[in-house]
Amino acid sequence: MCGIAGFFDAKADYTAAREKWQEVLREMNRSQKHRGPDEDGIFLRKNCGLAHVRLSVIDLSAGQQPMVRQSGGHEWAIVYNGEIYNMKQLRKELQEEGILFSTNSDTEVILAGCMEHGADFVKRLNGIFAFALWDGRKKKLYLFRDRLGVKPCFYARRGSGIIFSSEIKGILRYPGMEARVDKEGLCEVLGLGPAKTYGKGVFQGVQEVLPGCYAECDGGQVKEHCYWKLESRPHEDSWEETAEKMQYLTEDAVRMQMLSDVPICTFLSGGVDSSLVTAICSRELKKQGKILDTYSFDFKDNEINFKANAFQPSQDRPWVDRVKEYAGTNHCYLECRNEELYEYLFEAVEARDLPCMADVESSMLYFCRKVAKRHKVTLTGECADEIFGGYPWFHKKECFEADTFPWSMDFGPRTMLLKDEVERELPLEAYAKEAYHRTVAETPVLEGENPEERRRREISYLNLKWFMQTLLDRMDRTSMHVGLEARVPFADHRIVEYAWNVPWDMKCHKGVVKGLLRAAGKEYLPEEVLYRKKSPYPKTYDPAYEQLVRRKMLEVTEDGNAPVNALIDAKKVRKFMERPSDYARPFYGQLMAGPQLLAYLLQVNDWLGKYRIQLV
């Protein structure tokens, strides 16, 4: 994995001040060095500059970027972040067409393929990616993003030009760019956060290339083209055929994503998703005489403080023990303490460039840093719940019928701590409702489908476009911030495409949550693990952590220079902190309740100050 950045302007001549613009590219690289600690490089021509930092995973000796190829007296150049899992097949196909290669990297496969076949070559890629392609013949820059948005790509217009980067911080290194947030941006942070609208960058003027799209930049124009989208069609396979095909797709996705020239590992929670990925990886490595390394995450003293509830019915540790013994992995148990959990709240903001999932994200960042000391590549079980209907809001009647995002039905916590004048000025609830209705209206319809199945599609589409994207962003930023590449086999577009049209009575076969996925994993896991009731990513139940967060929030309300005080009412916050915490009623997802609301506001405060944000 890597970090990409750069700029393009058909009317500019960057070479007239070469040293200045080379230094800008180097500064953009420095801002994202965490994404690629192994190597870096820059490319500058009259109209275009490209920057790249590299985490070496494939072709360690010859995969340097920016990569340049010549044809017909013209240059093409690429900077690329990601992995192309079918790159060996594509390389062979291109060689049969007469194309010669000088490296074994997937970077060169993409570059040569696009030179030969144009932008449509992206449709042949199976992988996670964001890349910028400079076409020196047409004097155009293209920005591509993978189908599910696993890898990020932000951009901003500046005059007749464009600036792009894997992370927003890279764009902010461009001369004259300022961190400005308008009312719409505040509605994103306070009304939708830690989610954000797909395509938007929250900072004024910052956008992102949409998943499944590429942007064509030419002479002051930016045209976005969609090369992939979900399509609704009748599902004609029997239950047996459906389960068999899902088993094949899952196995194939995991095997493909094991592609690496360095050792891989997996994250293992003991739930069906991560356990299935782990079991497949372990079986494949045993064929090579290797043992898979696995990692699980928890919080110090959680076995003492844990309280079972509807969202988290059981702890992970006993289930991890069963899977690591069954799969025969070399396992490492990682724990996070309260002090680390709090401290990493603010590094998580730096990693995301935005307030994020509070201690849920800070703990993931901490754990990724621990894993990165031994590995560069990990596979995870992310995305299965969104694809196969694992979350409670797929099943609860009140969520199913809600006219809002089903993971964020209680809007009260978002407004009850704000100043009255801020609440009046920011149409937070209306903004969220409009975003919700816009996405529902986009849902691909299947003609003749009954109202209940149609609503199932809407709930699924909302999850894929919003909740899954939030978790994918979390996974990318927390892992890449410490030089770890996290892969998500369930986000293989073939799995998403197929599962999208599977009827609910098959996804939830015989009333079992994620029954289809469990059936697909029957050859890999013992029955008690296969049918374990869902328990989400762990969180701390230590009251000392909540007390720490409350104490720090109180300090913020008493600090006249704290920027968040322009938004929140100190009296309301103090009154809120006098109430007993409510862990069972999250305001976002399954994990973000009272303590996480305070932690999120602490992140907002840090973000406003750290990025010197101008509210406009």
MOFEN-V702320 format. One record per helix or strand of 3 or more residues. SS is the DSSP state (A for helix, B for strand). FROM is the first residue (numbers start at 1). TO is the last residue. If there is no record, write none. Layout:
BEGIN
SS_FROM_TO, SS_FROM_TO
END
This chain:
BEGIN
B_2_8, A_14_31, A_33_35, B_39_44, B_48_54, B_67_71, B_74_84, A_87_96, A_106_117, A_119_124, B_127_135, B_140_145, B_154_158, B_161_165, A_168_171, A_183_192, B_206_208, B_213_218, B_221_226, A_239_256, B_264_267, A_272_287, B_293_299, A_302_305, A_317_327, B_330_336, A_338_352, A_358_372, B_377_380, A_384_388, A_392_394, A_397_400, A_412_415, A_420_425, A_428_442, A_451_480, B_485_488, A_489_491, A_493_500, A_504_507, A_509_511, A_515_520, A_527_530, A_543_557, A_563_566, A_570_577, A_594_610
END
